[in-house]
Amino acid sequence: MFFMKRLSVFLLLVLLCGWIALSAQQKIYLVSVGVADYPGTNMDLTLPAKDAETINWLYQKNSKAQCVLLTNAQATRKNVLNKMEETFGKAQSNDIVVFFFSGHGYKGGFVSYDGYLTYEDIQKVMSKCKANNKMVFADACFAGKIRSSKRDNTPSLSQIMLFLSSRGNETSLENRSMKNGYFTSCLQRGLRGGADKNHDRTITARELFEFVSEAVKTMTRDKQHPVMWGKFNHSMPVMVW
C-alpha cells in the first residue's frame, strides 16, 4: 500500500512537471487590425485603430507573444491576409493564434481598408495553421450575423473560436469619451486578468465570455450583447500569463 501511494505521488509529479514544461513552451501569435480612417470620409469611425493598438499593447506585455499591428491604410485585404499567413504559420500545435479586428462589419465578414475581408478568407488562412487554439475577436457592427452562414459545419471550423462584439442585428457601440469601444475595453480587461476566476494565470474561453459579456451588457445598459461561436472546447486557453 505504501509503495502504491508513493508511486501515485511520483506519477502526479511527473504529470505536473510535464504540464508546466508544456505551458512554458506555449507561444501566442497575434495579428491585430483596426480601421477607423477608410478612403474618403463617409465610412470613417472613431476608435477602431485605437482598439487594435490597445490589444497589440496588451499582448506585447506577455513574453510569450509575437505581435503584428496593422491600422488604417496598412490594413488592406492583401496585407492582412499575408500577415496572418506569415505569423500564424509559425505556430505549433500547442500554441495560441489570435486575429483581432475592429472596424466596419457586414454579414459574412469585415471591411478592410480597401474592401471586404470575408470569413472564408480568414477561415482559409487559419485552416492552414497547426495550432489547436485558434480565435477571432471582432469589434464590428453586425458581427454576429457571421453565425448564420450555411458553412457552419465545415471541418476547418474545428478549434476556431469566434468572439464577436454584438448580435447580428446590433451595432457595436462607441463612446467618444472612451479610449476604446465597449467590447474592446472589456476584452482587454478580461485578458489582463479580470476574467481569471480561479487565479491560475490561464484564461479560458468560458471565463472570458462570461466576464466580457456581462461587462458589455452592463456598460451599454443591455443594448449590446457579445456572442461566442464555433466548434471549440470551452476550457480552451485564450491567454496564458
RONUDO-490574 format. One record per residue: residue in three letters; chain; x, y, z of N, C-alpha, C in turn. Coordinates in steps of 0.05 Angstrom, whole numbers. Layout:
N
  rest  kette     n.X     n.Y     n.Z    ca.X    ca.Y    ca.Z     c.X     c.Y     c.Z
   ALA      A       X       Y       Z       X       Y       Z       X       Y       Z
...
***
This chain:
241
  rest  kette     n.X     n.Y     n.Z    ca.X    ca.Y    ca.Z     c.X     c.Y     c.Z
   MET      A      17     -24       0       0       0       0      17      25       0
   PHE      A      38      25      17      56      48      18      70      53      -8
   PHE      A      78      31     -21      91      33     -47      72      45     -68
   MET      A      47      37     -68      28      47     -87      23      77     -83
   LYS      A      22      85     -58      18     114     -52      42     130     -63
   ARG      A      66     119     -58      90     134     -67      90     135     -98
   LEU      A      82     113    -110      81     112    -140      61     132    -150
   SER      A      38     134    -137      17     153    -146      27     182    -144
   VAL      A      41     188    -122      52     215    -118      73     220    -139
   PHE      A      90     200    -145     111     204    -165      98     209    -193
   LEU      A      78     194    -200      65     198    -226      51     225    -228
   LEU      A      40     234    -206      27     260    -205      48     282    -210
   LEU      A      71     279    -197      92     299    -200     103     299    -229
   VAL      A     105     276    -241     114     274    -269      94     289    -287
   LEU      A      69     284    -283      48     297    -300      48     327    -296
   LEU      A      52     335    -271      52     364    -265      76     377    -278
   CYS      A      99     365    -276     123     376    -288     120     377    -319
   GLY      A     108     356    -330     103     356    -358      85     379    -367
   TRP      A      64     384    -351      45     405    -357      58     432    -355
   ILE      A      75     436    -335      89     461    -332     108     466    -355
   ALA      A     122     445    -363     141     448    -386     126     454    -411
   LEU      A     103     441    -415      87     446    -439      77     475    -439
   SER      A      67     484    -416      57     512    -415      79     532    -420
   ALA      A     103     526    -410     125     545    -414     132     547    -444
   GLN      A     128     526    -459     134     527    -487     113     540    -504
   GLN      A      89     542    -493      66     552    -508      70     581    -516
   LYS      A      67     587    -542      70     614    -552      44     625    -562
   ILE      A      42     651    -565      18     665    -574      26     682    -598
   TYR      A      10     680    -619      14     695    -644     -10     713    -649
   LEU      A      -6     739    -650     -28     758    -653     -25     774    -679
   VAL      A     -47     777    -694     -49     798    -715     -72     815    -707
   SER      A     -66     841    -701     -86     860    -691     -91     881    -713
   VAL      A    -116     883    -721    -123     901    -743    -145     920    -735
   GLY      A    -141     946    -741    -162     966    -736    -163     986    -758
   VAL      A    -187     991    -768    -191    1011    -789    -212    1032    -780
   ALA      A    -203    1056    -775    -220    1078    -769    -222    1098    -792
   ASP      A    -199    1101    -806    -197    1121    -828    -198    1106    -855
   TYR      A    -223    1103    -865    -227    1090    -891    -223    1111    -913
   PRO      A    -219    1102    -938    -217    1121    -960    -241    1139    -961
   GLY      A    -237    1165    -966    -259    1184    -964    -266    1190    -936
   THR      A    -290    1200    -931    -298    1207    -904    -325    1194    -896
   ASN      A    -340    1182    -914    -366    1172    -908    -366    1149    -889
   MET      A    -345    1133    -889    -344    1108    -873    -326    1111    -849
   ASP      A    -315    1134    -843    -296    1137    -821    -309    1131    -794
   LEU      A    -293    1119    -777    -301    1114    -749    -282    1128    -730
   THR      A    -287    1125    -704    -271    1139    -684    -249    1122    -671
   LEU      A    -256    1098    -662    -239    1084    -644    -225    1059    -654
   PRO      A    -232    1047    -677    -221    1021    -684    -191    1019    -685
   ALA      A    -177    1040    -696    -148    1038    -696    -136    1038    -668
   LYS      A    -149    1053    -650    -140    1053    -622    -146    1025    -609
   ASP      A    -169    1013    -617    -175     987    -607    -153     967    -614
   ALA      A    -144     967    -639    -123     949    -648     -97     954    -633
   GLU      A     -91     980    -629     -67     987    -615     -68     978    -586
   THR      A     -91     980    -573     -94     971    -545     -90     941    -543
   ILE      A    -102     926    -561     -99     897    -560     -70     889    -565
   ASN      A     -57     902    -584     -29     897    -590     -12     903    -566
   TRP      A     -17     926    -553      -2     934    -529      -5     913    -507
   LEU      A     -29     903    -503     -34     883    -483     -18     858    -487
   TYR      A     -19     847    -512      -5     822    -518      25     826    -516
   GLN      A      35     850    -522      64     855    -520      73     853    -491
   LYS      A      55     855    -472      62     852    -444      67     823    -437
   ASN      A      59     805    -454      62     776    -450      88     767    -464
   SER      A     107     757    -449     133     750    -460     131     727    -481
   LYS      A     109     713    -480     105     690    -499      93     699    -525
   ALA      A      86     724    -528      71     733    -552      88     746    -573
   GLN      A      81     740    -598      92     754    -621      70     768    -635
   CYS      A      73     795    -639      50     811    -648      55     826    -674
   VAL      A      34     829    -689      34     845    -713      10     864    -712
   LEU      A      16     890    -716      -5     911    -715      -9     924    -742
   LEU      A     -34     925    -752     -40     938    -777     -63     957    -773
   THR      A     -60     982    -779     -81    1002    -776     -85    1018    -801
   ASN      A    -110    1026    -805    -118    1043    -827    -107    1035    -854
   ALA      A     -91    1051    -868     -82    1045    -895     -65    1020    -896
   GLN      A     -53    1012    -873     -37     988    -873     -54     963    -875
   ALA      A     -80     966    -868     -97     943    -865    -113     937    -891
   THR      A     -98     934    -913    -111     926    -938    -117     896    -936
   ARG      A    -135     887    -952    -143     859    -952    -118     841    -956
   LYS      A    -103     848    -976     -79     832    -983     -59     832    -960
   ASN      A     -54     855    -949     -34     857    -927     -43     842    -902
   VAL      A     -68     844    -896     -79     830    -872     -76     800    -875
   LEU      A     -84     789    -898     -83     760    -903     -54     751    -904
   ASN      A     -36     766    -917      -8     759    -918       5     758    -890
   LYS      A      -1     777    -873      10     778    -846      -2     755    -829
   MET      A     -27     749    -833     -39     727    -818     -25     701    -826
   GLU      A     -22     696    -852     -10     672    -861      19     669    -852
   GLU      A      34     691    -853      62     692    -845      65     687    -815
   THR      A      49     701    -799      51     700    -770      40     673    -759
   PHE      A      16     665    -767       4     641    -757      18     616    -767
   GLY      A      33     619    -789      48     596    -800      70     588    -782
   LYS      A      78     604    -763      99     598    -744      89     580    -721
   ALA      A      63     579    -717      52     566    -694      54     535    -695
   GLN      A      58     523    -672      57     494    -669      31     486    -655
   SER      A      27     460    -652       1     451    -643      -8     462    -616
   ASN      A      10     466    -598       3     475    -571       0     505    -569
   ASP      A       6     519    -590       6     549    -589     -22     560    -592
   ILE      A     -23     587    -587     -48     602    -590     -45     622    -612
   VAL      A     -64     623    -630     -64     644    -651     -89     661    -648
   VAL      A     -86     687    -651    -107     706    -647    -109     726    -670
   PHE      A    -132     729    -682    -137     750    -701    -157     770    -688
   PHE      A    -149     795    -685    -167     815    -675    -173     835    -697
   PHE      A    -199     842    -699    -207     862    -719    -226     882    -706
   SER      A    -222     907    -712    -240     928    -704    -245     947    -728
   GLY      A    -270     951    -734    -277     968    -757    -305     961    -766
   HIS      A    -311     967    -791    -338     960    -801    -341     930    -805
   GLY      A    -365     920    -800    -371     892    -805    -396     890    -823
   TYR      A    -399     867    -834    -423     861    -850    -428     831    -849
   LYS      A    -451     823    -858    -458     794    -857    -438     779    -874
   GLY      A    -422     762    -860    -402     746    -874    -374     755    -872
   GLY      A    -368     777    -857    -341     785    -854    -337     813    -844
   PHE      A    -314     825    -850    -306     851    -841    -298     868    -865
   VAL      A    -295     894    -860    -288     913    -882    -259     922    -877
   SER      A    -241     913    -893    -213     922    -891    -211     950    -903
   TYR      A    -187     961    -905    -184     988    -915    -193     991    -944
   ASP      A    -189     970    -959    -195     973    -988    -216     953    -998
   GLY      A    -231     940    -980    -251     921    -990    -259     901    -969
   TYR      A    -274     881    -977    -284     861    -959    -263     840    -951
   LEU      A    -263     834    -925    -246     813    -915    -266     792    -905
   THR      A    -271     772    -923    -292     753    -917    -284     733    -896
   TYR      A    -305     720    -884    -299     699    -865    -285     676    -879
   GLU      A    -292     671    -904    -278     650    -919    -249     656    -922
   ASP      A    -241     681    -925    -213     689    -926    -199     681    -900
   ILE      A    -211     689    -878    -199     684    -852    -198     654    -846
   GLN      A    -220     640    -853    -221     611    -848    -199     596    -864
   LYS      A    -195     605    -888    -175     592    -905    -147     594    -893
   VAL      A    -140     618    -884    -114     622    -872    -111     605    -846
   MET      A    -132     606    -829    -130     592    -803    -130     562    -807
   SER      A    -143     552    -828    -143     523    -832    -116     512    -838
   LYS      A     -97     529    -847     -70     520    -853     -52     520    -828
   CYS      A     -62     533    -807     -46     536    -783     -46     510    -766
   LYS      A     -24     503    -755     -21     478    -739     -33     481    -711
   ALA      A     -37     506    -701     -45     510    -674     -73     498    -668
   ASN      A     -76     486    -645    -102     475    -637    -120     497    -624
   ASN      A    -108     519    -616    -122     540    -603    -123     565    -621
   LYS      A    -145     568    -635    -148     590    -655    -172     607    -648
   MET      A    -169     633    -650    -191     650    -642    -192     676    -658
   VAL      A    -216     686    -662    -221     712    -675    -237     729    -656
   PHE      A    -226     753    -650    -240     773    -634    -248     795    -653
   ALA      A    -273     803    -654    -282     824    -672    -300     844    -658
   ASP      A    -291     869    -660    -307     892    -650    -318     906    -675
   ALA      A    -340     896    -685    -351     906    -710    -381     904    -710
   CYS      A    -394     923    -722    -424     923    -723    -434     898    -738
   PHE      A    -456     887    -728    -470     865    -740    -452     840    -742
   ALA      A    -431     839    -726    -412     816    -728    -425     790    -724
   GLY      A    -446     789    -707    -459     764    -701    -473     751    -724
   LYS      A    -477     766    -746    -490     755    -770    -473     733    -782
   ILE      A    -448     733    -775    -430     712    -786    -439     684    -778
   ARG      A    -455     683    -757    -464     657    -747    -486     644    -765
   SER      A    -497     660    -782    -519     650    -799    -508     636    -824
   SER      A    -482     635    -827    -470     623    -851    -478     594    -853
   LYS      A    -484     585    -878    -491     557    -883    -467     539    -882
   ARG      A    -444     550    -878    -419     534    -878    -411     527    -849
   ASP      A    -430     529    -831    -425     524    -802    -410     497    -797
   ASN      A    -417     477    -813    -407     450    -806    -382     442    -821
   THR      A    -369     460    -834    -344     453    -848    -323     444    -828
   PRO      A    -307     423    -834    -288     413    -816    -267     433    -807
   SER      A    -261     452    -824    -240     472    -818    -247     491    -795
   LEU      A    -273     491    -788    -282     508    -765    -273     496    -739
   SER      A    -265     471    -739    -258     458    -714    -235     473    -700
   GLN      A    -239     477    -674    -219     490    -657    -216     520    -663
   ILE      A    -235     532    -677    -234     561    -681    -257     574    -665
   MET      A    -249     592    -647    -269     606    -631    -273     634    -643
   LEU      A    -298     642    -646    -304     669    -655    -317     683    -631
   PHE      A    -305     705    -623    -317     721    -601    -324     748    -614
   LEU      A    -350     753    -617    -359     775    -633    -373     795    -615
   SER      A    -369     821    -621    -377     842    -603    -407     846    -600
   SER      A    -423     837    -620    -451     843    -620    -467     822    -635
   ARG      A    -493     821    -629    -511     803    -644    -514     813    -673
   GLY      A    -526     796    -690    -528     803    -718    -545     827    -724
   ASN      A    -562     835    -706    -579     859    -710    -570     883    -694
   GLU      A    -546     882    -683    -537     903    -665    -512     917    -676
   THR      A    -509     943    -669    -484     957    -675    -466     954    -651
   SER      A    -440     957    -657    -420     957    -635    -416     986    -626
   LEU      A    -423     992    -602    -425    1019    -593    -398    1031    -586
   GLU      A    -396    1057    -591    -373    1073    -584    -381    1096    -566
   ASN      A    -363    1105    -549    -367    1129    -533    -342    1146    -537
   ARG      A    -345    1169    -549    -321    1185    -557    -304    1193    -533
   SER      A    -316    1192    -509    -301    1199    -485    -283    1176    -476
   MET      A    -287    1152    -488    -271    1129    -481    -248    1124    -500
   LYS      A    -227    1111    -491    -204    1105    -508    -211    1083    -528
   ASN      A    -228    1065    -520    -235    1042    -537    -265    1038    -537
   GLY      A    -275    1022    -557    -302    1014    -557    -309     997    -533
   TYR      A    -334     994    -527    -342     979    -503    -332     950    -503
   PHE      A    -334     937    -526    -325     909    -527    -295     907    -523
   THR      A    -280     923    -537    -251     922    -535    -242     929    -507
   SER      A    -255     949    -495    -248     958    -468    -252     935    -448
   CYS      A    -274     920    -450    -280     898    -432    -262     874    -439
   LEU      A    -257     870    -465    -240     848    -473    -212     850    -462
   GLN      A    -200     874    -464    -173     877    -454    -172     874    -424
   ARG      A    -193     883    -410    -194     880    -381    -195     850    -374
   GLY      A    -211     836    -389    -213     807    -384    -188     792    -389
   LEU      A    -175     799    -411    -150     785    -419    -127     792    -400
   ARG      A    -128     816    -388    -107     824    -370    -108     809    -343
   GLY      A    -130     796    -338    -133     781    -314    -160     782    -301
   GLY      A    -177     801    -310    -203     804    -298    -220     780    -301
   ALA      A    -216     765    -322    -233     741    -327    -222     716    -313
   ASP      A    -198     718    -301    -185     694    -289    -198     688    -262
   LYS      A    -221     674    -262    -236     669    -238    -221     653    -218
   ASN      A    -207     632    -227    -193     614    -208    -164     622    -203
   HIS      A    -155     644    -215    -128     655    -210    -106     635    -216
   ASP      A    -110     620    -238     -89     601    -246     -71     612    -269
   ARG      A     -75     638    -275     -59     652    -296     -65     641    -324
   THR      A     -86     625    -327     -95     616    -353    -124     624    -356
   ILE      A    -130     640    -376    -158     649    -380    -170     632    -402
   THR      A    -192     619    -396    -205     601    -415    -226     616    -430
   ALA      A    -236     603    -452    -257     615    -468    -282     620    -452
   ARG      A    -289     601    -435    -313     605    -418    -310     629    -399
   GLU      A    -287     630    -386    -282     652    -367    -283     679    -381
   LEU      A    -271     680    -405    -270     706    -419    -298     714    -428
   PHE      A    -313     695    -439    -340     702    -448    -358     712    -425
   GLU      A    -357     698    -403    -374     706    -380    -367     734    -370
   PHE      A    -341     739    -369    -332     766    -359    -340     788    -378
   VAL      A    -332     785    -403    -336     806    -423    -365     810    -429
   SER      A    -380     788    -432    -409     791    -439    -424     807    -417
   GLU      A    -419     800    -392    -433     814    -371    -424     843    -369
   ALA      A    -398     848    -373    -388     875    -371    -399     893    -393
   VAL      A    -400     882    -418    -410     898    -440    -440     904    -437
   LYS      A    -455     884    -429    -484     888    -425    -489     909    -403
   THR      A    -472     909    -382    -476     929    -361    -468     957    -371
   MET      A    -446     959    -385    -437     986    -394    -455     998    -415
   THR      A    -468     982    -431    -485     992    -452    -515     991    -444
   ARG      A    -520     986    -419    -547     984    -409    -564     965    -426
   ASP      A    -552     942    -431    -565     920    -444    -572     925    -473
   LYS      A    -557     943    -486    -561     949    -514    -543     933    -533
   GLN      A    -522     922    -522    -503     906    -538    -496     880    -524
   HIS      A    -496     858    -540    -493     831    -529    -472     816    -545
   PRO      A    -448     813    -534    -428     797    -547    -437     768    -550
   VAL      A    -427     755    -571    -433     727    -576    -407     711    -581
   MET      A    -407     686    -572    -384     669    -576    -395     644    -592
   TRP      A    -380     636    -612    -390     616    -630    -367     600    -642
   GLY      A    -372     575    -650    -352     559    -663    -351     531    -650
   LYS      A    -335     514    -662    -330     487    -652    -304     487    -637
   PHE      A    -305     489    -610    -281     490    -594    -288     481    -566
   ASN      A    -268     474    -551    -272     467    -523    -274     492    -506
   HIS      A    -294     494    -489    -298     518    -473    -275     522    -453
   SER      A    -260     502    -447    -237     504    -429    -211     512    -445
   MET      A    -214     517    -471    -191     524    -488    -177     550    -476
   PRO      A    -151     550    -474    -137     574    -464    -137     596    -485
   VAL      A    -145     619    -477    -144     642    -495    -122     661    -487
   MET      A    -112     660    -463     -89     676    -454     -76     661    -431
   VAL      A     -49     658    -432     -33     646    -411     -12     666    -402
   TRP      A     -13     673    -377       7     692    -367      29     678    -351
***
